[in-house]
Amino acid sequence: MTCSEETTLPELKPTFVQQISDVDSFRMGNEEIRQDIINALIADSIEHWENEDGSIGFYKKDTDRVDAIGFFAIGAYAARQ
């Protein structure tokens, strides 16, 4: 039995399927704080999106980082007031 260079296997690429249980969301009524949070999410390269109901969605794996951004933004807003 011999092998030839013509016999190759197709390249397999991993496929990730996100479950609805893998995502979370929050609402921020204050537009200034909301924009500060969105700017920080972008700066930290945290994947997020706006849901149809106006809430901001994100993956649960990023919850600690999103929470920290939210607490910081709320604290910074309170300090400015």
Secondary structure, 3 states (H helix, E strand, C coil): CCCCCCCCCCCCCCCCCCCHHHEEEECCCCHHHHHHHHHHHHHCCCCEEECCCCCEEEEHHHHHHHHHHHHHHHHHHHHHC
